[in-house]
Amino acid sequence: MKEKVIIITGAAKGIGWGTARCFAAKGATVVIADMNEQAAEASAHQLATEYGTPALGIGCDVTNREQVEAMVQRTVETFGHVDVLVNNAGICPFVNVMEMEPAIWQRTIDVNLNGAFHCTQVAAREMIQRGKGGRIIFITSLAENITGPAQVDYGASKGGLRMAMVGFATALGQYGITCNAIAPGMILTDMTRFHWEKPENAAYIKKRVPMGRIGQPEDIGKAAVFLASDDAEYISGITVRVDGGYQTRAD
Ligand SMILES: NC(=O)c1ccc[n+]([C@@H]2O[C@H](COP(=O)([O-])OP(=O)(O)OC[C@H]3O[C@@H](n4cnc5c(N)ncnc54)[C@H](O)[C@@H]3O)[C@@H](O)[C@H]2O)c1
């Protein structure tokens, strides 16, 4: 991964941060693009200190086209090019759909789906212009296929994101750019901590997940490093489910 430049959205913490660490551990240059600018800069500083690799934190709300364009432009000005984009920024408000304000629905779709469109189109144009291919990874969810009453907005955004990934794969293959998704299962981050740290829910994970534990952000990061590698050059348009076997179990 040396010489590779990786942009990860929403990487100041959680799955994006774990993914950033996995890429930095392989010697990659990482751009942490997060709407929390201070946290993005602090995380990039930590990455550079810990791994001795170049890293840059940029404040960027993925729903804002101008900010996305500025973020990609600053990456190119600083490091020369973009090899990999990880569309990770996402939210899950956990509100029952029948009580949901339309603005909440709109924001979920804007961040999880429209934000990935902006980032993918802008980064892919840069990759096409350079002419050396690229890798685009979309962090979806098991909710790309299954959902529940308090995650209808989330499921709609992630199902849409999966199809956006498939569609971009068809559009970008001719340029040597692959597009794939990673669907995380239950991963311990600030998004889900309130739920999984309750003793009864922790016990459920132990019993219900074949691997017997909750996922960590680095479980997703390792899959992302593989999909971004030269070894994955003929893989495009698929979802890799990283859930410790959870969704294959019927009971
Ligand atoms: N945690 C899980 O169990 C789980 C499971 C499946 C999928 N996912 C997906 O993984 C991704 C990361 O989730 P997480 O658990 O790490 O969440 P998290 O809440 O811990 O971190 C999300 C990060 O994204 C940033 N962010 C939010 N909105 C943004 C925006 N508009 N622009 C730029 N940055 C923004 C936040 O500032 C934060 O740093 C999301 O797409 C989420 O849907 C998470």
Ligand as a Chemical Component Dictionary entry (heavy atoms), coordinates in Angstrom:
data_LIG
# 
_chem_comp.id                   LIG 
_chem_comp.type                 NON-POLYMER 
_chem_comp.pdbx_formal_charge   0 
_chem_comp.three_letter_code    LIG 
# 
loop_
_chem_comp_atom.comp_id 
_chem_comp_atom.atom_id 
_chem_comp_atom.alt_atom_id 
_chem_comp_atom.type_symbol 
_chem_comp_atom.charge 
_chem_comp_atom.model_Cartn_x 
_chem_comp_atom.model_Cartn_y 
_chem_comp_atom.model_Cartn_z 
_chem_comp_atom.pdbx_ordinal 
LIG N1  N1  N 0  -21.413 0.339  13.849 1  
LIG C1  C1  C 0  -22.081 -0.607 13.210 2  
LIG O1  O1  O 0  -22.492 -1.618 13.821 3  
LIG C2  C2  C 0  -22.348 -0.495 11.726 4  
LIG C3  C3  C 0  -22.964 -1.590 11.113 5  
LIG C4  C4  C 0  -23.213 -1.514 9.738  6  
LIG C5  C5  C 0  -22.819 -0.406 9.012  7  
LIG N2  N2  N 1  -22.223 0.633  9.637  8  
LIG C6  C6  C 0  -21.834 1.787  8.811  9  
LIG O2  O2  O 0  -20.475 2.098  8.999  10 
LIG C7  C7  C 0  -20.257 3.491  8.779  11 
LIG C8  C8  C 0  -19.521 4.074  9.980  12 
LIG O3  O3  O 0  -20.326 3.892  11.140 13 
LIG P1  P1  P 0  -19.751 4.002  12.628 14 
LIG O4  O4  O 0  -20.424 2.961  13.418 15 
LIG O5  O5  O -1 -18.286 4.080  12.587 16 
LIG O6  O6  O 0  -20.368 5.431  13.047 17 
LIG P2  P2  P 0  -19.827 6.526  14.070 18 
LIG O7  O7  O 0  -21.036 7.328  14.431 19 
LIG O8  O8  O 0  -19.010 5.916  15.149 20 
LIG O9  O9  O 0  -18.844 7.431  13.177 21 
LIG C9  C9  C 0  -19.337 8.105  12.044 22 
LIG C10 C10 C 0  -18.363 9.194  11.614 23 
LIG O10 O10 O 0  -18.924 9.795  10.430 24 
LIG C11 C11 C 0  -18.883 11.207 10.555 25 
LIG N3  N3  N 0  -19.983 11.794 9.781  26 
LIG C12 C12 C 0  -21.311 11.734 10.022 27 
LIG N4  N4  N 0  -21.989 12.425 9.106  28 
LIG C13 C13 C 0  -21.069 12.918 8.232  29 
LIG C14 C14 C 0  -21.152 13.718 7.071  30 
LIG N5  N5  N 0  -22.320 14.187 6.624  31 
LIG N6  N6  N 0  -20.011 14.015 6.418  32 
LIG C15 C15 C 0  -18.808 13.578 6.873  33 
LIG N7  N7  N 0  -18.668 12.839 7.977  34 
LIG C16 C16 C 0  -19.793 12.508 8.652  35 
LIG C17 C17 C 0  -19.016 11.470 12.060 36 
LIG O11 O11 O 0  -18.516 12.764 12.393 37 
LIG C18 C18 C 0  -18.196 10.323 12.654 38 
LIG O12 O12 O 0  -16.827 10.665 12.772 39 
LIG C19 C19 C 0  -21.640 4.099  8.545  40 
LIG O13 O13 O 0  -21.869 4.223  7.161  41 
LIG C20 C20 C 0  -22.571 3.066  9.132  42 
LIG O14 O14 O 0  -23.855 3.101  8.548  43 
LIG C21 C21 C 0  -21.979 0.625  10.991 44 
# 
loop_
_chem_comp_bond.comp_id 
_chem_comp_bond.atom_id_1 
_chem_comp_bond.atom_id_2 
_chem_comp_bond.value_order 
_chem_comp_bond.pdbx_ordinal 
LIG N1  C1  SING 1  
LIG C1  O1  DOUB 2  
LIG C1  C2  SING 3  
LIG C2  C3  SING 4  
LIG C2  C21 DOUB 5  
LIG C3  C4  DOUB 6  
LIG C4  C5  SING 7  
LIG C5  N2  DOUB 8  
LIG N2  C6  SING 9  
LIG N2  C21 SING 10 
LIG C6  O2  SING 11 
LIG C6  C20 SING 12 
LIG O2  C7  SING 13 
LIG C7  C8  SING 14 
LIG C7  C19 SING 15 
LIG C8  O3  SING 16 
LIG O3  P1  SING 17 
LIG P1  O4  DOUB 18 
LIG P1  O5  SING 19 
LIG P1  O6  SING 20 
LIG O6  P2  SING 21 
LIG P2  O7  DOUB 22 
LIG P2  O8  SING 23 
LIG P2  O9  SING 24 
LIG O9  C9  SING 25 
LIG C9  C10 SING 26 
LIG C10 O10 SING 27 
LIG C10 C18 SING 28 
LIG O10 C11 SING 29 
LIG C11 N3  SING 30 
LIG C11 C17 SING 31 
LIG N3  C12 SING 32 
LIG N3  C16 SING 33 
LIG C12 N4  DOUB 34 
LIG N4  C13 SING 35 
LIG C13 C14 SING 36 
LIG C13 C16 DOUB 37 
LIG C14 N5  SING 38 
LIG C14 N6  DOUB 39 
LIG N6  C15 SING 40 
LIG C15 N7  DOUB 41 
LIG N7  C16 SING 42 
LIG C17 O11 SING 43 
LIG C17 C18 SING 44 
LIG C18 O12 SING 45 
LIG C19 O13 SING 46 
LIG C19 C20 SING 47 
LIG C20 O14 SING 48 
# 
